[in-house]
Amino acid sequence: MLSRRDILKATGMGAIAASLPAVSFARANTNSRFVLVILRGAADGLAIAAPYGDANYSKLRGELALPSPDNGGGLFKLDGMFGLHPSLSGVFEEYGKERALIVHAVASPYRERSHFDGQDVLENGAANVGALRDGWLNRAIAPLGGSLGSEVAIAMAQNTPLVLRGDHSVTSWAPSRLPDADDSTLRRLEAMYAEDEFFAARLAQALKSQEIAEGQAGLDQTKSRGNDAQQMRTMMQATARFLIAADGPRIAVLEAGGWDTHANQGATTGALANRLSGLDTGLMALRDALGNAWSQTVVAVVTEFGRTAAVNGTRGTDHGTASVALLLGGAVNGGRVVADWPGLDKSDLYQGRDLKPTADIRSLFKAVLSEHLSVADSFLNRTVFPDSGAAAPMRDLLRG
């Protein structure tokens, strides 16, 4: 979706008309909201939710081991085994209110260590790289009324990620880096193309989407050029404005890069801690901006794979296998860690180096789509996640 600034950037009517999608919204067949956040680069699940109660944790992690909950400034205690990274204070607050949970030792069916291929499997919903050319979430919106001119899903990005690509119409939005257009320029543009039904409609739709994103108080887009926390906050606030609009979408996808921590990862402070703090800031901005709609919302935070159990020679971690997924929102049956914990003994690790997967990420996605968005299990197994019969939906993740 293009904003008014992007319209001015185009060089002629032909270029503008070709680049503007139809973006009018219509109410979806649900009032439930779902936000998918993809952490690109393989986020370290053993740092996000550290298994401090595992006897092998501190030895494997070395200088990256996080202090136990009984140490000042250490992990937030989730239970007797797991603690949440201290940069995730907002998520921990929601956990205490039973509106957040952690699914540990989870992975897609992918078992290699390529970011590109791992993200492909995470988003296409199949068991193999390149098996499907569209995304599982695009396929899932068919029962929700998604069609051209009636988009129920939005990508909060310049380019639509694979998970939302496919036959069903979706829209997108991202803050512009161009200067604001003044009202007189916009009026001249509207007058110039008033007789052109196709262009006039799309100009009006683009401006409407911008108004939704900016909100009544106005969105300070300069924040989108700031640090990671500011960028995440801006995108989450805009996401909320779309999701609470009366005729807005009900599903949104966001992505955040920078999680490939090969060197100088840090523990309670450092590169990873800063990333997690920015994520936490954004998630709480989404919660606050959604207001009452938070009670009808599920946010899933996922990544393509995890990282090695042991610290490497450059004070970081390398590409691994299993990681964690976060679920939070008012519709989440939270306050717990969901894990079939495999252990961190050398003999328990996948290929002797990684946290072993004991849960399929598709089982989590199926739970959200089935229990929260009322997508039929038969449709999930046949169309959304074909050949996934062995990955049964997780149960009781959401409130009844």
C-alpha positions, 0 to 999 in steps of 0.5 A: 500500500502506498502513502501520499508521499509514495504517490508523489514519488511516481513519475506519471499516471501509468506508473502510479496506477500500476503500483497502487493496489485496491486497498479498501477494507471490509469487515472480516468474518471475525472480530478476533485479531491475530498478529504474527511477528517473525524474528529473522536471523534465528533468535536464541531461544535459550536466552529468551527463555533460559532453562536455568534449572537444567544442570547443564545450562551454565556450563554450555552457555559459559559467559552467555549464561544468564543469572538465575532469578534469585540474583539481582538483575537476573532472569524473571522466574517463569517456573522452577526450570525456566526464566525469561530474559530480563529485557522482556519485562513487559512480556513478563508482566503479561505472563503474570496476568496469564496473558502470555506463554512460552512454547519451548523446544519448538521448530519447523520441519526444517533441519538444516541451518540456512536462513533463507531455507529455514524462513521458506519452510516456516512461511510456506507451511510445508515440510520441505524447502520450495514445496509450496510457493505461497504462504500458509497464512494466505491460504488460511484467510480464505474462510475469513472473507479475504478477497480483492477489495475485502482484505482481512490481512495486512503486511506491515512491510514494504514487501509482502512476506512469503507467509502472506503471499498467494491467491487471496488478496492482502494489503500492505503498509510501511512508513514512508521516508519521503517528506509530507505532501501539503494539502493543496498538492493532494487536492490538485492530484484529486482534481486532476484524476477525478474523472479516472475511476480506477486512479481516483478510487486508489488514490482515495484508498491509499490516503484512507490507509494513511489516515488509519495508520497515523490515527487521530493524534498523528503518527510521528514517522520520524520515529521510524528512522530511529533506533530499533525500539523506536522503529518497532514501537512505530510499526506496532502502533500503526498495526494497532490502528489498522486492527481496531479500525471498524472496516480494517483488517484483522490479521497483521504480519510484522518482521524484525531482522538482526537476530543472527548473533554469531559474535558478541551476543551478550547476556543481560546486556549487549546486542541480543539484550538490546534487540529483546528490549526493542521487541518488548517495547513494541509488543507493549506499544501494540497492547496499549494501542489496541486498548479493549481489542487486546482481549480479542488478540493473539500475538505469535512471535516466531523465528526460523530456527534457534542457535547452538547450545554452547557459546562459540569462539567469538562470544556468540552462538551459531545456527541451531535447530529448536528455539522458542515461540511466544504467545501473548494477548488477552485471548491467550491462556497464559502464565505457563511454559509449554515444553516437552523438555529434551535436556541439555546433556551432550547425549540429548542435543540434536546432532550433539550441538543444538536444542532438540525439537520436541514440538512442531511450530505448525501445531502452534499455528494450527491451534491459533487458526482453529481456536482463535480464528475458527478455521476448521481442522480439516481445512488446516490439514488439507489446505493450509498445512498439507501433509501435516497430519502428524502435527496435531494442533496444540490444545488449551493455548487459548481461552475458551 
